[in-house]
């Protein structure tokens, strides 16, 4: 079974914690949800490579989720990215 890599970029704030919780809530068994702490320099570089401009932000399989290209998250857009259904 193919696994979906779901990275949630955070800054350790309550809003970011809520975003991680939302993604984990809607993720399916084939989703690997990986919180990424922006207080780590390597994570900051990765976020820059993905075009992340604000946190929280979500990347699915190495691509910034459409809902995060501007600002904010929403569950429906994340589902359209494939979170919550088998890969």
Buried (B, 14 or more C-beta within 10 A) or exposed (E): EEEBEBBBBBEEEEEBBEBBEBBBEBBEEBBEBEBBBBEEEEBBEBBEEBEBEEBBBBBBEEEBBBBBEEEEBEBEBBEEBBBBEEE
